[in-house]
Amino acid sequence: MSTTTSQQRDILLIQQAISGDSSSLEKLIKKYQDWIFNVAVNFTGDRDEAADLSQEVLIKMITKLSSFRQDSQFTTWLFRITKNHFLNSKRRQTELNSLSFEAFGQGLDLAPDIPLSNHIEPEGKLLVKEAKLSCMKGMLLCLEPAQRMIYILGELFEFPDTIGGEIMEISKANFRVKLHRSRQQLYNFMNEKCGLVNKNNPCRCANKTAAFIEKGFVDPVNLHFQKDTLKRIDEVLEEKIEDFQKDIHEDYQKLFQEHPFLENPKTEIIKDWLNSDKMKEVFDLK
């Protein structure tokens, strides 16, 4: 579907929702809830926190829907709301700003290398993947929040600088500069520490997984990033990792882009909220 067609369909749904059509409002939420949730997962590194933040953004979207003036794409308007809410949220601000690449690297160095085969089997393969995803989400948290958001928009979701700049409310040139800096910070760290991109580095996901389990970063019973997509991860992730012979920039980028696209676990809460008497009264929903 072209961008223009998608925008036209969004506008129609918005008009119908504002007129009181609850099914149109639900379709609009359904279309974007998982995208917002995946931005939140990469921004917070925590699935539960991401679910709460994305729910709050969806509520903001609903209550501000009538203020959308069609002077930009709806996705740009929605992601600007998302950006503002994430960056201005008072919850967990200390945690979001507490990591540094230096401290994170020291933590990896201090985590003992324990062969996973001596720790847990036969789920080892999935646990190693979970450890890798957890570690890489942690790397993202070492970026300053605004830089992290720019990286997510420009690198993971591949928004062009025109749209990225509009979302971040900066010039497209400034967006490009900041995106370059965030890439440089992240990929320099990975080149110095991560065995996935530099085989000379001693850090290996399989050797750190047991330590991650003991520290509580990986829960063998409740996989944090693979709940909904175990089969797809097993098929797709292996295939993408094998493509590591391409340009080094694409290698770094794809390591993050190949993280599973997650479903928002709190969709029923939004649905119940839509059906509440308060919501029906505000929007005169039928």
N, C-alpha and C positions, 0 to 999 in steps of 0.2 A: 504494500500500500504506500502511495506517495505521501510526502509530508503534507502537501496541500489537501489531499483527500482526508488524511487523518485529522488535520486541523478543522476541516469543515464538519467532520463527524463529531469532533469534540464540541464545537460551537453549537451544533444542533442539540447534543445531549445537555449542554449547559442551559440553553434556552428552555428546553423541556423541563429540566430539573427546577429551574427558578420558577417555572409556571406551576410547579407542584407535582410533577411526575416522579414518583419515588423510584420507579424502575430505571429511569434515565440516570438518576443520581447514583443508583447502585452500579450501573454499568460503568459510569465514569470512575467510581472508586475501584471497581474490579480491574479496570484497565491499567491503573497506575499504582495500586497499592504494593505490588511486589517490587516495582522499580524503586519506590521510595524506601521500602524495607531493605533492599540490597545496598542502597547508598548508606543507610543507617548502620548496617552490619559492618561495612568497611570503615565507616567513620568512628564507630565506638569499639569495634572488635568484640562486641558482646551481643549475642542473639536476643536475650531477654530485654536488654536496654534498647536495642534496635526496634523491637516490637512495640515498646512503649512510645518511643520517639515517633515512629511512623504513624502510630495511631493518633498521636497529638497533631501531626501534620495534616492527616486526613480530616480531622475535625476542623482545623483551621481552613483547609481548602473548602469544606462544605459551608462554613459560616461566612467566608469571604467571597463565595462564588459570584454573587451579584456585583462585586466590584471589578471583575475582569472586564477590561475595556476593549479587548481584541486588538490592541496596538502592538502586540507581540504574540508569538505562538503560545498556546495554552501551556505546553510543556515548559517553556521558559518561565512563564509566570508561576507555575507550580513548583519548579525547582528553585526559584528564588525564595519562595515561602519556605521550602525545605532548608535551604542554606541559612536563611535568617534564623529559623527556629533552632537548628543544630548549633550554630555558632553563638547564639544568644541565650541558649538554655542554661539555667543556673545549676541544673542537676549534673553532678559528676564532673563539674568543671575542673576540680583539682585533679581527678584521675585522668581526664582527657589531656591535661597539660603536664602530667607528672613524669612521663617517660622521656628519656633522651637516648640517642643512638649509643652514646658512651656507656650509659648504665645498662642498656639492653644488651650490648655486646659483652659487658662484664658478666651479666647474668648467664649468657650462653656459655662463656668460657668456664664459669664455675659449675655449671650443670654437669654432673659426671657422665661419662660415656659408659652406658650399660647395654650390652647386647640384648635386644628385645627378645630373642629366642629363649633366653634364660629367665624371662619375666612373664610374658603372657603369650600364649598361642591358643588357637590358630587364627585369632583375629588380628594378628600383627600387621598385616598389610594395610587394613583400614585404620588402625591406630597410628601408623606412621604417617599416613595421609592427613589424619586429623592433627597430628603434631605439626606437620608442615604448614597446614592452613592456619593453625593457631599462632605459630611463630611469625608467619608473614603478616597476619593481622596486627600482631604486636609491633612489627616494623613500621606499619602505617601509623600507629599511635605515636611514634617518635617524631613524626612531622608535626609542626605547629598546626593547630586546627584549621586555620584558613588555607594553609598550604596543602593540608590533607584533603580538604574539600576540592581544591583546584585539581589535585592529582586524580581524585575519584572522577570528577567531571571530564577532565581532558584526556586522561590516560585509560581509565577503566571503561568509561562510557563513551569515550571518543567524541565528545561534543567539540565542534569547531570553535576557533577562538572568538568568532562573532557571537555565538550563543553562550559560550563559557564566560566571556567578558560581560555579557548582558546579565547573566545569572549572578555573577559575583559583583556586578555593579562597578566594574573597572573597564579600562579600554582593552581592546583586543590585543594590542601590543603588550600591555602590562600583563594580561592573562598569559600570553606566550612566555614572557620572561619568568613569571612566577611558576609556571608549569615546568619550565626548563630547570629552575632551581630545585623544585621538589623532586624531580626525576634524579637530578645530580646527587642530592643528599641521600636519597633512598638507594640508588644503584651503586654509589660509592661504598656505602655501608655493606651492601650485599657482596660486592666484589672483594671486600676485605674480610668478610666473615662467612659468607654462605657457600657451602660446598655444592649447591645446586648450579651455581653460575661460574664458580672458579674451583676447579678440581684440586687446586693446591691448598685450599682451605680445609682444615681438619673437621669442621663442623658438619655432621651428617644427621639427617632427620631420624634415621633408624637408631642411631646411637644415643640420641637425646630423648627419644620417646618415653622410655622407662622413667627418666628423671622428671619429665613433664607430667607423667601420671602420678608420681609420688608427690609432686608439688601441687597437684590439683588442677593443673592447666589443661589436662586431657582427662576426661571421664570415660573409661572403657564401656560403662553401661549406658551412658547418655551422650552420644557423639554430638558435639555442639554444632558443627557446620555441615554435617552429612545426614541429618535425620531423614530428610525428605527425598534425598537423591542418591542413595548408596549405589544403586545399580548404574545410574548415569555417570557417577563419578568413576566407577570402576572401568567403564568403557571409554569415556571421553578424556579423562585426565591422563591416562596412560598414553593415549594417542598423541595428545598435545605435548607431553613432556618429551616424547621421542623426536619432536621437531626442533630440537635444540641446536641444529646446525645453521640456523638463520642468523641474520644480523643481530648483534649483541643487544641493541636497544629493544628489538622485538622479543628477544628472549626474556628480558626482565619484565616487559609489559605483559606478555602472555602468562607468565607465572601468576600474576595477580588476576588477569582477566579470566583464567580458567577456573577460578574458584566457583563453586556451584551457585547457580542462581536460585535463591531461596524463596519459598512461599511465606507470606506473612501469617504467623500463627494466630493472630488476633482478629481475623476477619469477622468472626461471629460477634465479637464485641461491637464492632462498627455497625453490623447489621442490626443488632438489638438496639443500638443507639438511634439508628434511623427510624426504627419502629416505635420509639418512645413517644409518649404524649407530648413532651416538650418539643421534640424535633418536629412533629406534625404540626404543632401550633406555630412554630417559628416559620416554617416553610409552607404551611397550608398544604401539606402533602395529602394525596388522595389514597 
